[in-house]
């Protein structure tokens, strides 16, 4: 699994803005404590491993594979994760990534990134895309949105949240010709998955 994971959209902008803030402490926000702490080695991403996700690197151990399979009805079997990479000439904020696939085809797949930021929750909320729906009971601010264009495959469910200086984003991309209404029906299940990710991250920290 060679697909690179890149922190996208407003989340990356918030994180990079934090890195350029001379008043910010070294290492970024609270995500540095878990996503790229002093004890973590800067090794490259692991190759794909069969689930148990806990055996993969990066953000993979925060994902509960049983919940993922139950919510999607898929049999995800391979995962690859590691620290995020900076764009050339830029200092990357602390971040962890994970990509999960079934092994049968490129899609469906699930990606997760966890990234530190010095931005405040109000700034995060202001950066959300038009059409994003809010979620209660997940971090300090959370949203979901279904993308139907420019996904490279079928509709994609994006779910993200901010909690204590850490931004999380989950993206589930479906195979070509999947009905967008079917993806929307997954929101409740993915909210449960996201709550598990948040809890696992907090426990690891």
C-alpha positions as CSV (number, residue, x, y, z in Angstrom):
1,X,0.0,0.0,0.0
2,X,1.9,3.0,-1.3
3,X,-0.8,5.6,-1.3
4,X,0.6,8.6,0.6
5,X,-1.6,10.1,3.2
6,X,-1.7,13.9,3.3
7,X,-3.5,16.1,5.8
8,X,-6.0,17.9,3.7
9,X,-8.0,21.0,3.6
10,X,-8.6,23.3,6.6
11,X,-6.9,20.9,9.0
12,X,-3.6,21.1,7.3
13,X,-3.8,24.9,6.9
14,X,-4.5,25.2,10.6
15,X,-1.6,22.9,11.5
16,X,0.9,24.7,9.2
17,X,-0.2,28.0,10.5
18,X,0.6,26.8,14.0
19,X,4.1,25.8,12.8
20,X,4.7,29.3,11.5
21,X,3.7,30.9,14.8
22,X,6.9,32.0,16.5
23,X,5.1,32.1,19.8
24,X,4.1,28.5,19.7
25,X,6.0,26.0,21.7
26,X,8.3,23.6,19.9
27,X,6.6,20.4,18.8
28,X,3.1,21.9,18.2
29,X,0.0,21.2,20.2
30,X,-1.1,18.4,22.4
31,X,-1.0,16.0,19.5
32,X,2.8,16.0,19.8
33,X,2.4,14.1,23.0
34,X,0.9,11.1,21.2
35,X,1.3,11.6,17.4
36,X,5.1,12.4,17.5
37,X,6.3,12.3,21.0
38,X,9.9,12.2,22.1
39,X,9.9,8.4,22.5
40,X,8.6,7.9,18.9
41,X,11.1,7.0,16.3
42,X,11.1,8.9,13.0
43,X,11.0,5.6,11.1
44,X,9.2,5.4,7.7
45,X,5.7,4.1,7.4
46,X,5.2,0.4,7.8
47,X,4.3,-1.9,4.9
48,X,0.8,-3.3,4.8
49,X,0.1,-5.8,7.6
50,X,-2.9,-8.0,8.1
51,X,-5.3,-6.7,10.8
52,X,-4.9,-6.7,13.9
53,X,-4.5,-2.9,13.4
54,X,-2.5,-2.7,16.7
55,X,0.4,-4.3,14.8
56,X,0.5,-1.4,12.3
57,X,2.2,1.9,12.9
58,X,1.1,5.5,13.0
59,X,-2.6,6.1,13.8
60,X,-3.7,2.5,13.0
61,X,-3.8,1.2,16.5
62,X,-6.5,3.8,17.4
63,X,-8.9,2.1,14.9
64,X,-11.0,-0.8,16.2
65,X,-11.1,-3.2,13.3
66,X,-14.2,-5.1,14.5
67,X,-16.2,-1.9,14.6
68,X,-14.9,-0.8,11.2
69,X,-15.9,-4.1,9.6
70,X,-19.3,-4.1,11.3
71,X,-20.1,-0.5,10.3
72,X,-19.1,-0.9,6.7
73,X,-20.0,-4.5,6.1
74,X,-16.6,-5.0,4.5
75,X,-13.7,-7.2,5.4
76,X,-10.7,-4.9,5.9
77,X,-7.6,-6.9,6.1
78,X,-4.6,-4.7,5.5
79,X,-3.3,-1.5,7.1
80,X,-0.3,0.7,6.8
81,X,0.6,3.8,8.9
82,X,3.3,6.0,10.0
83,X,4.3,9.6,10.7
84,X,3.2,12.2,8.2
85,X,5.7,13.8,5.8
86,X,6.3,17.5,5.4
87,X,6.1,19.1,2.0
88,X,9.5,20.0,0.6
89,X,10.9,23.0,2.4
90,X,8.3,23.0,5.1
91,X,8.3,21.9,8.7
92,X,5.5,19.4,9.3
93,X,3.3,19.5,12.4
94,X,3.3,16.4,14.5
95,X,1.0,13.9,12.8
96,X,0.2,10.2,12.4
97,X,-1.5,8.5,9.5
98,X,-3.2,5.2,8.7
99,X,-4.7,3.6,5.5
100,X,-6.8,0.5,5.6
101,X,-7.9,-1.6,2.7
102,X,-9.7,-4.9,2.0
103,X,-6.9,-6.2,-0.3
104,X,-9.5,-7.1,-2.9
105,X,-9.5,-3.7,-4.7
106,X,-8.3,-0.1,-4.2
107,X,-11.7,0.8,-2.8
108,X,-13.3,0.8,-0.4
109,X,-10.6,2.2,1.8
110,X,-10.4,4.2,5.0
111,X,-7.8,6.8,5.9
112,X,-7.1,8.5,9.2
113,X,-4.8,11.3,10.2
114,X,-4.2,12.8,13.6
115,X,-2.4,16.1,13.6
116,X,-1.4,18.7,16.2
117,X,-2.3,22.4,15.9
118,X,-2.0,25.6,17.9
119,X,-5.2,26.9,16.4
120,X,-8.2,27.3,18.7
121,X,-11.4,25.4,18.3
122,X,-13.2,28.6,17.1
123,X,-10.7,28.8,14.2
124,X,-11.3,25.1,13.4
125,X,-15.1,25.6,13.3
126,X,-14.7,28.6,11.0
127,X,-12.6,26.6,8.6
128,X,-15.2,23.9,8.0
129,X,-16.5,23.5,4.4
130,X,-19.9,24.7,3.4
131,X,-22.4,21.9,3.8
132,X,-20.6,20.2,6.7
133,X,-23.0,18.8,9.3
134,X,-22.1,19.0,13.0
135,X,-21.8,16.1,15.4
136,X,-22.5,16.1,19.1
137,X,-20.5,14.2,21.7
138,X,-17.3,14.0,19.7
139,X,-14.4,16.2,20.8
140,X,-14.9,20.0,21.2
141,X,-16.2,20.4,17.6
142,X,-17.0,17.7,15.0
143,X,-18.5,17.5,11.6
144,X,-19.3,15.1,8.7
145,X,-19.8,15.6,5.0
146,X,-20.3,13.3,2.0
147,X,-18.2,14.1,-1.0
148,X,-19.6,13.0,-4.4
149,X,-17.1,14.6,-6.7
150,X,-13.3,14.3,-7.2
151,X,-13.0,11.3,-4.9
152,X,-11.2,9.1,-7.4
153,X,-13.9,6.5,-6.8
154,X,-17.4,6.5,-5.4
155,X,-18.8,8.9,-2.7
156,X,-16.6,9.5,0.3
157,X,-17.7,10.1,3.9
158,X,-15.4,12.6,5.7
159,X,-15.6,12.9,9.4
160,X,-13.4,15.2,11.5
161,X,-13.1,16.6,15.0
162,X,-11.0,18.9,17.1
163,X,-10.1,18.1,20.7
164,X,-7.6,19.9,22.9
165,X,-5.2,21.0,20.1
166,X,-5.5,17.8,18.1
167,X,-7.3,17.5,14.8
168,X,-8.6,14.1,13.6
169,X,-9.9,13.3,10.2
170,X,-11.4,10.0,9.0
171,X,-12.3,9.5,5.3
172,X,-14.1,6.4,4.0
173,X,-14.1,6.2,0.2
174,X,-16.5,3.8,-1.5
175,X,-16.2,1.9,-4.8
176,X,-17.3,3.6,-8.0
177,X,-21.1,3.8,-8.6
178,X,-21.9,3.5,-4.8
179,X,-25.2,5.4,-4.0
180,X,-24.4,8.5,-1.9
181,X,-27.5,7.9,0.2
182,X,-26.0,4.6,1.3
183,X,-22.9,6.4,2.5
184,X,-25.0,9.0,4.4
185,X,-26.6,6.1,6.3
186,X,-23.1,5.2,7.7
187,X,-22.8,8.4,9.7
188,X,-24.1,7.0,12.9
189,X,-21.8,4.0,12.7
190,X,-18.8,6.1,11.8
191,X,-19.6,8.4,14.7
192,X,-19.2,5.3,17.0
193,X,-16.0,4.4,15.3
194,X,-14.7,8.0,15.7
195,X,-15.6,8.0,19.4
196,X,-13.5,4.8,19.8
197,X,-10.6,6.4,18.0
198,X,-10.8,9.5,20.3
199,X,-10.9,7.3,23.4
200,X,-8.0,5.2,22.2
201,X,-5.9,8.2,21.4
202,X,-6.7,9.7,24.9
203,X,-5.7,6.5,26.6
204,X,-2.5,6.3,24.6
205,X,-1.6,9.8,25.6
